[in-house]
Amino acid sequence: MKQYLVTAAEMKRYDANTIEKLHMPALLLMERAALVTVEEIQRLYGSTPCKVLVLAGCGNNGGDGLAVGRLLMLQGYEVTYVIPMEDFYDRCTEETRCQIDILHGYQVQIFSMIQEDEYDIVVDALLGIGLSKSVEGRLREAVEWIGRSNAFVCSVDIPSGVHADTGEVMGCGVWADLTVTYGFRKIGQMLYPGVLYQGKLVCRQMGIDEHSFFEKPPHWYTYHGRKYGMLPARPADGNKGSFGKVLVVAGNEEIAGAAMLAAKSVFRTGAGMVKVVTAEKNRTALQQFLPETMLLTYTEEDIDREREQFMTSLRKAETWADCILVGPGIGMEQTALRLLRFCIMESDLPLVIDADGLNLLAQNKELQTALADRKAQDRPVILTPHLREFARLYGCTTAQVKTHLTEYPRQLSGKLHCTVVCKDARTIVEQWEERQGYLNTTGNSGMATAGSGDVLAGMVTGLLAQGVTGMEAAVSGVYLHGLAGDLAAEQKTETSMMATDIIDWIGEAIRRGGSHAQD
């Protein structure tokens, strides 16, 4: 199911739209947020009244927390309220002052210092999605106090200290057992390390939904749970040529495995025919591993001297194919560069560039210019770099890519006019023509293994061969790749997984989350 992910600025805009344009009172939104939070606390922790500490800030997040405490108090809980700063009333937003006034009407005292006691539940409402600087002073002391407590911790909207846009921990952060977020998940809740701090994340509706967009939907989305119909429907009277013919340019004299993994993944994702262009020394290994594939083999001399027989066969293979995958295991020598140049400059077929192909592209400004300035920009070109490969292409450090994971892929996509799949624990897919970017949440640490990227490249290419657009092929390939990895981990464990295990589960991933049969 498609789900939007919002930035802090987008959420604030939708909140304002709901209040100003849909005429929903701010205090009513706050009350509804508090109500669903209490429901989730009781669902996870239990509904037996116990001792609760509410730690609130001066923003509306703090008002939400105070309202949570009041609702618990009215159900018999023993609740202590703390806003850890002096003269807090004057610093609070109008809505949070209203919550303070309501509590005063109930003869409740609000403290400015934490009252040392044994609490069963701590409601963390110190800092919301507006956090933009490092947590310091008494707020930091409160966050650190929560870390030392043995209480069950529920964070309101987002754990205090976690940046809502980047997932960065701003000096320190609350380790929650439960986070109840409102309306939409925040993108920082999906990114590392923020995802580690939230415990069980629950998104609840409290009055801000798609009606609040007013034709400005969020930039980011993900798929949560199953997403059917990712693969095109297969006509019952189709044949092997109907489902896509793929040219895989992969594997040099020292690396046969990359070609094997990529080609098999193309088949497993539904393409009908595969021809592998690879070094002659790989012939026997490929025939044994994947007898279904056709082969066009070469020696270095064939390409270095552009021997007529091989080049004629290569051009014929390009004419036969519906799309090309180039890069896995081709090496960094002149032979590989010439093959990459052929795929970029002598073909107009949809193209996926991976692995060594990306590293060669990063070194060659002429080929980058050819991509950016190609006449037929409707030709889908998909780049699938991991962080180091991306950094080489973009011209920055790997650390900078991680810091700007939600910015740099779109910039590179615009520069080269390509769909960019930036692979990490959370993979990003961006295309400069699209209004929205995709953040993938399937997959696990077991997929950080040799050959996993070759499998992904093959899956994306297999989808591209079946006629889906570049963005659709990239998004669906990434999602199904992660889902196959999750299924493999259930059987093999994340520790023991190998790339071939991911391939073995592609079919089940398609059955559960890709086919039209279950849509």
TORVO-906353 format. One record per residue (C-alpha): residue number from 1; x, y, z. Coordinates in pm, 1 decimal. Example, Ala and Ser with C-alpha at 12.3 -4.5 7.8 and 13.67 -1.06 7.14 Angstrom:
<recs>
i 1&x 1230.0&y -450.0&z 780.0
i 2&x 1367.0&y -106.0&z 714.0
</recs>
This chain:
<recs>
i 1&x 0.0&y 0.0&z 0.0
i 2&x 133.8&y 341.5&z -96.6
i 3&x 201.6&y 571.2&z 195.4
i 4&x 318.1&y 930.5&z 193.6
i 5&x 619.7&y 1041.2&z 394.7
i 6&x 630.5&y 1407.5&z 492.9
i 7&x 898.8&y 1655.0&z 583.2
i 8&x 854.4&y 1886.2&z 880.2
i 9&x 774.2&y 2178.9&z 649.4
i 10&x 513.2&y 1977.2&z 458.6
i 11&x 346.8&y 1859.2&z 779.4
i 12&x 332.4&y 2212.6&z 915.1
i 13&x 173.3&y 2329.7&z 589.5
i 14&x -88.0&y 2052.7&z 600.8
i 15&x -158.5&y 2131.6&z 965.1
i 16&x -211.0&y 2498.3&z 877.5
i 17&x -430.4&y 2405.4&z 577.8
i 18&x -647.9&y 2189.0&z 800.4
i 19&x -696.4&y 2469.0&z 1051.2
i 20&x -726.5&y 2765.6&z 813.4
i 21&x -887.2&y 2617.1&z 501.1
i 22&x -1078.9&y 2319.5&z 638.4
i 23&x -1175.8&y 2510.2&z 953.7
i 24&x -1072.2&y 2236.8&z 1195.9
i 25&x -993.1&y 2393.9&z 1536.2
i 26&x -633.4&y 2346.0&z 1646.4
i 27&x -737.2&y 2235.6&z 1995.6
i 28&x -964.8&y 1971.0&z 1847.8
i 29&x -671.5&y 1831.2&z 1646.6
i 30&x -466.3&y 1828.5&z 1965.7
i 31&x -738.6&y 1648.9&z 2158.3
i 32&x -776.9&y 1385.2&z 1887.5
i 33&x -400.3&y 1332.8&z 1878.1
i 34&x -400.4&y 1279.2&z 2252.9
i 35&x -690.9&y 1035.6&z 2232.6
i 36&x -527.6&y 806.6&z 1974.6
i 37&x -200.9&y 818.8&z 2170.0
i 38&x -374.4&y 699.0&z 2485.1
i 39&x -534.6&y 419.1&z 2283.7
i 40&x -196.1&y 303.5&z 2156.4
i 41&x -33.1&y 320.9&z 2500.8
i 42&x -307.6&y 106.5&z 2645.5
i 43&x -296.5&y -132.1&z 2350.5
i 44&x 76.9&y -195.1&z 2391.0
i 45&x 137.6&y -144.7&z 2763.4
i 46&x -199.9&y -233.5&z 2907.8
i 47&x -488.6&y -35.2&z 3052.9
i 48&x -429.6&y -88.0&z 3426.2
i 49&x -379.4&y 257.2&z 3586.2
i 50&x -21.4&y 320.6&z 3696.8
i 51&x 227.1&y 604.0&z 3757.3
i 52&x 293.0&y 829.0&z 3458.3
i 53&x 540.3&y 1111.7&z 3400.2
i 54&x 461.5&y 1358.4&z 3121.5
i 55&x 768.8&y 1550.1&z 3002.5
i 56&x 647.3&y 1832.4&z 2780.1
i 57&x 808.2&y 2113.2&z 2585.3
i 58&x 665.7&y 2453.8&z 2505.0
i 59&x 559.9&y 2380.5&z 2148.2
i 60&x 241.2&y 2213.4&z 2032.2
i 61&x 409.9&y 1876.3&z 2076.3
i 62&x 417.8&y 1957.8&z 2447.7
i 63&x 48.3&y 2047.0&z 2436.7
i 64&x -23.8&y 1705.8&z 2284.5
i 65&x 165.3&y 1543.7&z 2571.4
i 66&x -18.0&y 1741.0&z 2838.6
i 67&x -349.0&y 1636.4&z 2684.1
i 68&x -233.7&y 1272.2&z 2685.3
i 69&x -156.1&y 1302.9&z 3054.1
i 70&x -494.6&y 1457.5&z 3130.1
i 71&x -683.7&y 1179.5&z 2951.5
i 72&x -484.1&y 918.4&z 3141.7
i 73&x -546.3&y 1104.3&z 3467.2
i 74&x -920.7&y 1097.7&z 3404.8
i 75&x -897.6&y 720.6&z 3369.8
i 76&x -738.3&y 682.9&z 3711.8
i 77&x -367.1&y 705.9&z 3633.9
i 78&x -138.3&y 891.6&z 3875.6
i 79&x 16.2&y 1155.1&z 3646.2
i 80&x 302.2&y 1399.3&z 3711.5
i 81&x 351.7&y 1686.7&z 3466.0
i 82&x 687.8&y 1853.2&z 3398.9
i 83&x 787.3&y 2129.1&z 3155.6
i 84&x 1162.5&y 2146.2&z 3226.2
i 85&x 1232.5&y 2517.3&z 3199.0
i 86&x 1176.8&y 2832.6&z 3400.4
i 87&x 888.3&y 3066.9&z 3313.4
i 88&x 753.2&y 2802.3&z 3079.3
i 89&x 402.4&y 2947.2&z 3054.0
i 90&x 520.1&y 3260.5&z 2872.5
i 91&x 729.4&y 3051.0&z 2633.3
i 92&x 451.7&y 2816.6&z 2529.8
i 93&x 242.7&y 2832.0&z 2214.9
i 94&x -115.8&y 2947.6&z 2249.0
i 95&x -252.0&y 2592.6&z 2222.2
i 96&x -9.7&y 2458.0&z 2483.9
i 97&x -101.4&y 2741.3&z 2721.8
i 98&x -464.0&y 2635.1&z 2677.3
i 99&x -369.6&y 2283.1&z 2784.6
i 100&x -191.1&y 2424.7&z 3088.8
i 101&x -500.4&y 2629.3&z 3174.7
i 102&x -720.6&y 2319.5&z 3145.3
i 103&x -492.0&y 2128.5&z 3381.9
i 104&x -496.9&y 2416.3&z 3628.2
i 105&x -876.7&y 2394.7&z 3615.2
i 106&x -839.7&y 2037.2&z 3734.4
i 107&x -621.1&y 2162.1&z 4022.8
i 108&x -312.3&y 2002.5&z 3869.3
i 109&x 36.4&y 2133.2&z 3941.4
i 110&x 293.9&y 2146.2&z 3661.0
i 111&x 658.7&y 2130.8&z 3769.0
i 112&x 967.1&y 2279.8&z 3603.2
i 113&x 1196.9&y 2007.2&z 3741.9
i 114&x 1165.0&y 1631.0&z 3717.0
i 115&x 1026.3&y 1484.7&z 4035.4
i 116&x 1243.6&y 1185.9&z 4120.1
i 117&x 1021.7&y 882.2&z 4155.7
i 118&x 961.2&y 540.1&z 4005.0
i 119&x 738.4&y 583.7&z 3700.9
i 120&x 579.8&y 307.8&z 3497.8
i 121&x 523.6&y 517.7&z 3184.7
i 122&x 702.8&y 826.5&z 3053.5
i 123&x 527.9&y 1033.8&z 2787.9
i 124&x 798.0&y 1209.0&z 2583.4
i 125&x 655.9&y 1532.7&z 2441.7
i 126&x 964.8&y 1750.0&z 2479.4
i 127&x 1053.7&y 1821.5&z 2117.7
i 128&x 848.2&y 1771.0&z 1805.4
i 129&x 914.5&y 1774.2&z 1432.7
i 130&x 1033.0&y 2136.1&z 1433.5
i 131&x 1369.0&y 2048.5&z 1590.7
i 132&x 1654.3&y 2203.5&z 1390.6
i 133&x 1947.2&y 2234.7&z 1632.7
i 134&x 2130.2&y 2024.4&z 1888.3
i 135&x 1943.6&y 1945.9&z 2210.4
i 136&x 2102.2&y 2136.3&z 2498.0
i 137&x 2049.6&y 2259.1&z 2854.1
i 138&x 1759.1&y 2133.5&z 3061.6
i 139&x 1597.2&y 1966.8&z 2762.8
i 140&x 1910.4&y 1758.6&z 2714.5
i 141&x 1909.1&y 1672.7&z 3084.7
i 142&x 1547.5&y 1557.3&z 3050.3
i 143&x 1628.6&y 1341.7&z 2745.9
i 144&x 1921.4&y 1184.7&z 2931.5
i 145&x 1701.1&y 1126.2&z 3236.7
i 146&x 1457.5&y 931.9&z 3020.0
i 147&x 1748.3&y 719.6&z 2901.0
i 148&x 1834.4&y 626.9&z 3258.7
i 149&x 1478.9&y 541.6&z 3359.3
i 150&x 1335.8&y 193.2&z 3344.6
i 151&x 991.5&y 316.1&z 3241.9
i 152&x 797.5&y 233.9&z 2927.7
i 153&x 852.6&y 534.3&z 2698.1
i 154&x 593.0&y 665.1&z 2453.8
i 155&x 711.0&y 946.6&z 2225.8
i 156&x 451.1&y 1187.3&z 2094.5
i 157&x 479.9&y 1222.2&z 1712.8
i 158&x 860.3&y 1167.3&z 1706.6
i 159&x 1125.5&y 1077.5&z 1966.5
i 160&x 1272.4&y 1398.5&z 2107.1
i 161&x 1611.6&y 1470.5&z 1950.7
i 162&x 1545.3&y 1296.6&z 1617.0
i 163&x 1541.8&y 1524.9&z 1311.5
i 164&x 1213.8&y 1479.6&z 1125.3
i 165&x 1369.8&y 1525.5&z 779.3
i 166&x 1702.0&y 1341.3&z 802.2
i 167&x 1672.9&y 1091.5&z 1086.9
i 168&x 1982.4&y 1250.6&z 1241.6
i 169&x 2004.8&y 1246.7&z 1621.1
i 170&x 2064.1&y 1606.9&z 1723.8
i 171&x 2310.3&y 1567.2&z 2008.9
i 172&x 2099.9&y 1316.4&z 2200.0
i 173&x 1771.3&y 1138.1&z 2150.5
i 174&x 1497.9&y 952.4&z 2335.3
i 175&x 1492.5&y 574.2&z 2290.1
i 176&x 1119.6&y 511.1&z 2276.5
i 177&x 930.5&y 186.1&z 2317.6
i 178&x 637.1&y 332.5&z 2125.5
i 179&x 606.5&y 631.8&z 1895.4
i 180&x 262.1&y 750.7&z 1792.6
i 181&x 287.0&y 979.3&z 1492.2
i 182&x -1.6&y 1172.4&z 1343.2
i 183&x -142.9&y 1197.1&z 993.1
i 184&x 160.4&y 1076.2&z 802.4
i 185&x 492.6&y 917.2&z 881.5
i 186&x 780.8&y 1162.6&z 878.9
i 187&x 1064.7&y 1081.6&z 643.6
i 188&x 1321.6&y 1104.2&z 925.8
i 189&x 1136.1&y 821.6&z 1099.4
i 190&x 1223.1&y 599.5&z 802.1
i 191&x 1592.4&y 692.7&z 785.5
i 192&x 1881.6&y 572.4&z 997.7
i 193&x 1967.8&y 627.0&z 1274.5
i 194&x 1628.2&y 779.9&z 1360.5
i 195&x 1443.3&y 459.7&z 1278.4
i 196&x 1629.9&y 288.0&z 1562.6
i 197&x 1500.2&y 531.4&z 1827.5
i 198&x 1125.0&y 506.9&z 1779.6
i 199&x 1049.2&y 154.0&z 1901.3
i 200&x 712.3&y 47.3&z 1762.2
i 201&x 600.0&y 320.0&z 1522.3
i 202&x 224.0&y 366.1&z 1485.1
i 203&x 70.4&y 621.2&z 1250.8
i 204&x -278.1&y 733.1&z 1352.8
i 205&x -525.3&y 962.8&z 1185.0
i 206&x -638.7&y 1263.0&z 1386.4
i 207&x -782.2&y 1493.6&z 1122.4
i 208&x -499.9&y 1571.0&z 877.8
i 209&x -520.4&y 1361.1&z 561.5
i 210&x -494.7&y 1402.8&z 184.0
i 211&x -769.2&y 1666.0&z 189.3
i 212&x -511.4&y 1895.4&z 351.0
i 213&x -270.7&y 1880.3&z 53.4
i 214&x -455.3&y 2134.7&z -161.7
i 215&x -278.6&y 2010.2&z -477.4
i 216&x 63.6&y 2001.2&z -310.3
i 217&x 119.2&y 1637.2&z -211.0
i 218&x 435.1&y 1529.8&z -26.9
i 219&x 745.5&y 1466.0&z -234.5
i 220&x 820.2&y 1129.5&z -71.7
i 221&x 631.5&y 802.4&z -62.1
i 222&x 696.4&y 441.4&z 26.3
i 223&x 515.0&y 109.6&z 10.6
i 224&x 411.9&y -38.3&z 343.1
i 225&x 295.7&y -398.6&z 348.3
i 226&x 196.2&y -549.0&z 15.1
i 227&x 181.1&y -360.2&z -313.1
i 228&x 14.6&y -564.0&z -583.8
i 229&x 30.8&y -512.9&z -958.3
i 230&x 397.7&y -410.6&z -979.1
i 231&x 452.8&y -639.5&z -1275.4
i 232&x 260.3&y -593.7&z -1599.2
i 233&x -13.8&y -844.0&z -1668.1
i 234&x 104.5&y -1142.2&z -1876.1
i 235&x -119.8&y -1224.3&z -2172.9
i 236&x -217.3&y -1589.5&z -2179.5
i 237&x -122.1&y -1619.9&z -2546.1
i 238&x 220.3&y -1458.5&z -2505.5
i 239&x 552.8&y -1618.1&z -2595.5
i 240&x 911.0&y -1580.3&z -2480.3
i 241&x 959.0&y -1286.1&z -2712.5
i 242&x 651.2&y -1111.7&z -2575.3
i 243&x 795.5&y -1077.1&z -2227.4
i 244&x 1113.2&y -895.0&z -2311.9
i 245&x 1456.1&y -970.8&z -2458.3
i 246&x 1749.0&y -851.9&z -2248.0
i 247&x 2113.8&y -798.0&z -2336.2
i 248&x 2330.5&y -835.6&z -2023.5
i 249&x 2683.6&y -699.7&z -2065.6
i 250&x 2858.0&y -839.7&z -1760.5
i 251&x 3154.5&y -1039.3&z -1632.2
i 252&x 3519.1&y -1007.5&z -1735.4
i 253&x 3779.5&y -1284.6&z -1741.0
i 254&x 3812.2&y -1280.8&z -1362.3
i 255&x 3450.9&y -1230.0&z -1256.8
i 256&x 3188.2&y -1467.1&z -1390.0
i 257&x 2959.4&y -1459.5&z -1087.1
i 258&x 2823.2&y -1108.8&z -1145.8
i 259&x 2699.7&y -1206.0&z -1491.6
i 260&x 2539.6&y -1523.6&z -1355.0
i 261&x 2353.9&y -1346.1&z -1075.1
i 262&x 2234.7&y -1058.7&z -1291.8
i 263&x 2116.9&y -1279.9&z -1577.5
i 264&x 1929.1&y -1522.1&z -1353.0
i 265&x 1758.6&y -1232.6&z -1176.6
i 266&x 1641.2&y -1096.2&z -1512.6
i 267&x 1475.8&y -1430.8&z -1583.7
i 268&x 1325.8&y -1463.3&z -1234.4
i 269&x 1161.1&y -1121.9&z -1268.3
i 270&x 972.7&y -1229.9&z -1578.1
i 271&x 1178.5&y -1147.5&z -1887.9
i 272&x 1146.9&y -1406.8&z -2162.1
i 273&x 1494.8&y -1416.5&z -2316.2
i 274&x 1846.4&y -1319.2&z -2205.2
i 275&x 2169.9&y -1293.0&z -2400.1
i 276&x 2488.1&y -1237.7&z -2199.0
i 277&x 2782.0&y -1054.0&z -2350.9
i 278&x 3080.0&y -1173.5&z -2149.1
i 279&x 3442.9&y -1282.6&z -2161.6
i 280&x 3507.1&y -1609.5&z -2342.2
i 281&x 3650.6&y -1765.1&z -2024.1
i 282&x 3304.7&y -1743.9&z -1865.0
i 283&x 3132.0&y -1953.6&z -2129.2
i 284&x 3139.8&y -2291.2&z -1952.6
i 285&x 3050.2&y -2151.9&z -1610.9
i 286&x 2750.4&y -1961.7&z -1746.4
i 287&x 2626.4&y -2255.6&z -1952.8
i 288&x 2632.2&y -2475.7&z -1643.0
i 289&x 2480.7&y -2220.4&z -1405.9
i 290&x 2214.7&y -2086.5&z -1641.8
i 291&x 2157.3&y -2303.6&z -1948.4
i 292&x 1851.9&y -2092.2&z -2040.5
i 293&x 2069.5&y -1798.5&z -2144.0
i 294&x 2226.1&y -1727.4&z -2482.7
i 295&x 2588.2&y -1616.4&z -2502.5
i 296&x 2797.1&y -1374.5&z -2703.2
i 297&x 3154.2&y -1406.0&z -2582.4
i 298&x 3462.4&y -1203.1&z -2660.0
i 299&x 3833.5&y -1183.4&z -2598.5
i 300&x 4010.5&y -857.4&z -2522.9
i 301&x 4150.3&y -855.6&z -2874.3
i 302&x 3799.3&y -875.5&z -3019.4
i 303&x 3708.3&y -544.8&z -2858.9
i 304&x 4047.1&y -371.6&z -2853.4
i 305&x 4082.2&y -419.1&z -3227.8
i 306&x 3707.4&y -389.4&z -3290.7
i 307&x 3713.4&y -710.5&z -3489.6
i 308&x 3445.9&y -703.0&z -3752.1
i 309&x 3293.1&y -1041.0&z -3668.0
i 310&x 3241.2&y -962.2&z -3298.4
i 311&x 3120.1&y -605.2&z -3356.6
i 312&x 2872.7&y -728.8&z -3616.2
i 313&x 2742.4&y -984.7&z -3366.5
i 314&x 2721.9&y -720.6&z -3092.7
i 315&x 2524.8&y -481.5&z -3312.5
i 316&x 2295.6&y -765.0&z -3415.8
i 317&x 2239.1&y -854.8&z -3048.2
i 318&x 2159.5&y -490.3&z -2969.5
i 319&x 1904.6&y -483.9&z -3251.6
i 320&x 1747.0&y -804.5&z -3117.0
i 321&x 1718.2&y -682.2&z -2757.8
i 322&x 1450.7&y -470.0&z -2590.1
i 323&x 1683.5&y -330.1&z -2323.2
i 324&x 2040.6&y -352.5&z -2191.3
i 325&x 2207.5&y -404.4&z -1854.7
i 326&x 2575.1&y -310.6&z -1849.4
i 327&x 2832.9&y -308.5&z -1573.8
i 328&x 2828.1&y -601.6&z -1329.7
i 329&x 3179.1&y -741.9&z -1311.0
i 330&x 3304.6&y -596.0&z -1641.8
i 331&x 3615.3&y -446.3&z -1478.8
i 332&x 3779.3&y -109.3&z -1528.5
i 333&x 3997.9&y -177.2&z -1831.8
i 334&x 3971.0&y -30.4&z -2181.5
i 335&x 3771.8&y -335.3&z -2291.8
i 336&x 3500.2&y -252.9&z -2041.6
i 337&x 3505.5&y 116.5&z -2132.6
i 338&x 3450.2&y 35.1&z -2498.2
i 339&x 3154.0&y -186.2&z -2412.0
i 340&x 3003.4&y 87.3&z -2195.8
i 341&x 3060.5&y 343.8&z -2469.6
i 342&x 2876.8&y 116.8&z -2715.0
i 343&x 2578.2&y 82.8&z -2480.1
i 344&x 2553.7&y 456.8&z -2419.5
i 345&x 2648.9&y 609.0&z -2753.8
i 346&x 2556.8&y 346.6&z -3016.3
i 347&x 2226.6&y 227.5&z -2873.8
i 348&x 1893.7&y 391.7&z -2806.3
i 349&x 1756.9&y 101.4&z -2602.4
i 350&x 1643.4&y 142.0&z -2240.3
i 351&x 1956.5&y 101.4&z -2032.0
i 352&x 2052.8&y 3.6&z -1676.7
i 353&x 2409.2&y 90.3&z -1566.7
i 354&x 2546.2&y -81.2&z -1256.9
i 355&x 2868.3&y -155.7&z -1067.6
i 356&x 3184.4&y -117.1&z -1282.8
i 357&x 2978.6&y 60.0&z -1546.1
i 358&x 2908.5&y 334.9&z -1291.3
i 359&x 3272.4&y 364.8&z -1188.7
i 360&x 3376.0&y 395.9&z -1552.9
i 361&x 3104.5&y 654.3&z -1607.4
i 362&x 3232.2&y 853.4&z -1310.5
i 363&x 3576.9&y 872.9&z -1475.5
i 364&x 3450.9&y 969.7&z -1819.9
i 365&x 3302.1&y 1317.8&z -1867.8
i 366&x 3234.4&y 1247.1&z -2235.4
i 367&x 2996.0&y 963.8&z -2149.1
i 368&x 2830.4&y 1171.4&z -1878.0
i 369&x 2770.7&y 1446.1&z -2132.2
i 370&x 2633.5&y 1191.3&z -2379.4
i 371&x 2378.4&y 1080.7&z -2120.5
i 372&x 2282.5&y 1431.6&z -2020.0
i 373&x 2254.7&y 1561.8&z -2374.8
i 374&x 2113.0&y 1257.3&z -2551.2
i 375&x 1860.0&y 1351.9&z -2813.3
i 376&x 1605.5&y 1089.3&z -2713.8
i 377&x 1563.1&y 1173.8&z -2347.1
i 378&x 1256.4&y 954.7&z -2341.3
i 379&x 1505.6&y 666.3&z -2354.8
i 380&x 1493.8&y 529.3&z -1998.9
i 381&x 1837.6&y 516.0&z -1837.3
i 382&x 1863.4&y 385.5&z -1480.2
i 383&x 2173.6&y 417.4&z -1262.5
i 384&x 2198.4&y 185.5&z -958.8
i 385&x 2492.3&y 307.3&z -743.7
i 386&x 2567.4&y 217.3&z -384.4
i 387&x 2692.3&y 505.7&z -171.1
i 388&x 3059.7&y 487.4&z -277.4
i 389&x 2969.5&y 463.6&z -644.1
i 390&x 2724.8&y 749.7&z -603.9
i 391&x 2991.3&y 963.3&z -434.2
i 392&x 3228.7&y 908.3&z -727.5
i 393&x 2960.1&y 1007.5&z -976.9
i 394&x 2843.5&y 1309.9&z -779.5
i 395&x 3189.8&y 1426.0&z -675.3
i 396&x 3160.7&y 1414.8&z -296.8
i 397&x 3239.7&y 1190.4&z -1.8
i 398&x 3035.4&y 889.7&z 107.1
i 399&x 2962.8&y 1064.8&z 437.5
i 400&x 2817.9&y 1360.4&z 248.9
i 401&x 2589.8&y 1130.6&z 51.2
i 402&x 2453.7&y 977.1&z 373.1
i 403&x 2392.9&y 1324.0&z 516.8
i 404&x 2214.7&y 1442.4&z 201.6
i 405&x 2046.0&y 1117.5&z 102.9
i 406&x 1715.7&y 1291.7&z 33.9
i 407&x 1875.5&y 1567.4&z -177.6
i 408&x 2171.7&y 1444.7&z -384.7
i 409&x 2000.4&y 1162.4&z -580.4
i 410&x 1749.1&y 1404.4&z -732.8
i 411&x 2029.3&y 1645.9&z -820.1
i 412&x 2230.0&y 1372.1&z -993.3
i 413&x 1914.9&y 1256.6&z -1172.0
i 414&x 1863.0&y 1606.8&z -1307.0
i 415&x 2225.9&y 1643.3&z -1408.0
i 416&x 2239.4&y 1319.7&z -1611.3
i 417&x 1870.0&y 1294.0&z -1703.4
i 418&x 1853.8&y 945.6&z -1555.4
i 419&x 1655.5&y 759.1&z -1295.7
i 420&x 1884.6&y 720.5&z -994.0
i 421&x 1862.9&y 430.7&z -749.2
i 422&x 2086.4&y 523.9&z -454.2
i 423&x 2137.1&y 201.4&z -258.7
i 424&x 2175.8&y 203.1&z 119.1
i 425&x 1996.1&y 58.4&z 420.3
i 426&x 1717.8&y 284.1&z 295.1
i 427&x 1731.0&y 301.6&z -83.7
i 428&x 1620.7&y 620.6&z -260.5
i 429&x 1475.7&y 634.0&z -613.3
i 430&x 1455.3&y 969.9&z -789.9
i 431&x 1380.3&y 1081.5&z -1144.4
i 432&x 1411.0&y 1445.3&z -1240.7
i 433&x 1082.0&y 1446.4&z -1432.9
i 434&x 878.4&y 1300.1&z -1148.2
i 435&x 713.3&y 1510.1&z -878.1
i 436&x 770.6&y 1239.9&z -619.2
i 437&x 1064.2&y 1037.8&z -490.8
i 438&x 1051.6&y 687.2&z -346.7
i 439&x 1209.5&y 570.5&z -22.2
i 440&x 1224.5&y 193.2&z 16.4
i 441&x 1158.2&y 25.3&z 350.2
i 442&x 1176.2&y -343.2&z 254.1
i 443&x 1500.7&y -535.0&z 303.5
i 444&x 1737.4&y -612.5&z 589.0
i 445&x 2104.0&y -627.8&z 690.4
i 446&x 2146.0&y -974.4&z 541.9
i 447&x 2132.0&y -816.2&z 198.0
i 448&x 2463.1&y -640.9&z 261.2
i 449&x 2640.3&y -928.9&z 90.2
i 450&x 2842.1&y -976.7&z -226.9
i 451&x 2624.9&y -1001.7&z -536.9
i 452&x 2311.1&y -846.0&z -389.8
i 453&x 2353.0&y -541.9&z -613.1
i 454&x 2387.8&y -762.5&z -922.3
i 455&x 2056.7&y -925.0&z -830.9
i 456&x 1887.1&y -586.2&z -798.8
i 457&x 2025.6&y -466.3&z -1131.5
i 458&x 1892.8&y -781.5&z -1297.3
i 459&x 1549.7&y -739.3&z -1140.7
i 460&x 1519.5&y -374.9&z -1247.8
i 461&x 1625.4&y -469.8&z -1601.0
i 462&x 1380.9&y -759.2&z -1612.5
i 463&x 1098.3&y -519.9&z -1532.7
i 464&x 1221.6&y -262.6&z -1783.8
i 465&x 1221.3&y -534.3&z -2051.5
i 466&x 850.9&y -592.2&z -1993.9
i 467&x 763.6&y -238.8&z -2094.1
i 468&x 725.3&y -52.2&z -1764.1
i 469&x 867.5&y 299.5&z -1733.8
i 470&x 1211.5&y 370.5&z -1591.4
i 471&x 1076.2&y 502.9&z -1260.2
i 472&x 829.1&y 213.4&z -1225.5
i 473&x 1099.0&y -43.2&z -1301.9
i 474&x 1333.5&y 111.3&z -1047.0
i 475&x 1073.3&y 142.7&z -770.6
i 476&x 920.1&y -200.6&z -825.3
i 477&x 1260.7&y -364.7&z -857.8
i 478&x 1386.5&y -211.6&z -535.0
i 479&x 1068.2&y -301.4&z -346.5
i 480&x 1057.4&y -662.7&z -469.2
i 481&x 1432.0&y -706.9&z -415.1
i 482&x 1391.3&y -602.6&z -52.2
i 483&x 1082.9&y -818.9&z -9.4
i 484&x 1267.5&y -1121.3&z -151.2
i 485&x 1548.7&y -1046.2&z 93.3
i 486&x 1304.5&y -1032.6&z 383.4
i 487&x 1157.9&y -1369.1&z 282.7
i 488&x 1504.9&y -1518.9&z 248.3
i 489&x 1604.3&y -1387.8&z 591.8
i 490&x 1304.5&y -1560.1&z 749.7
i 491&x 1441.8&y -1890.7&z 626.6
i 492&x 1820.0&y -1836.4&z 627.3
i 493&x 1856.4&y -1561.1&z 893.6
i 494&x 2014.3&y -1227.3&z 809.8
i 495&x 2354.9&y -1358.6&z 916.3
i 496&x 2359.9&y -1651.4&z 675.7
i 497&x 2201.2&y -1496.0&z 366.4
i 498&x 2372.3&y -1496.9&z 28.0
i 499&x 2278.0&y -1324.6&z -297.1
i 500&x 2157.5&y -1653.4&z -446.1
i 501&x 1908.9&y -1680.7&z -157.8
i 502&x 1753.2&y -1352.5&z -269.7
i 503&x 1711.8&y -1492.0&z -622.2
i 504&x 1547.1&y -1804.3&z -482.4
i 505&x 1276.5&y -1590.5&z -321.3
i 506&x 1204.3&y -1353.2&z -611.7
i 507&x 913.4&y -1570.0&z -726.3
i 508&x 750.5&y -1567.4&z -383.8
i 509&x 807.6&y -1191.7&z -354.0
i 510&x 626.0&y -1143.3&z -683.9
i 511&x 344.4&y -1372.0&z -571.7
i 512&x 300.9&y -1182.9&z -244.5
i 513&x 360.7&y -831.7&z -361.3
i 514&x 391.5&y -794.3&z -733.8
i 515&x 152.3&y -997.5&z -943.7
i 516&x -178.2&y -885.2&z -1090.7
i 517&x -340.1&y -1215.6&z -996.6
i 518&x -386.2&y -1102.1&z -636.5
i 519&x -460.1&y -736.8&z -703.4
</recs>
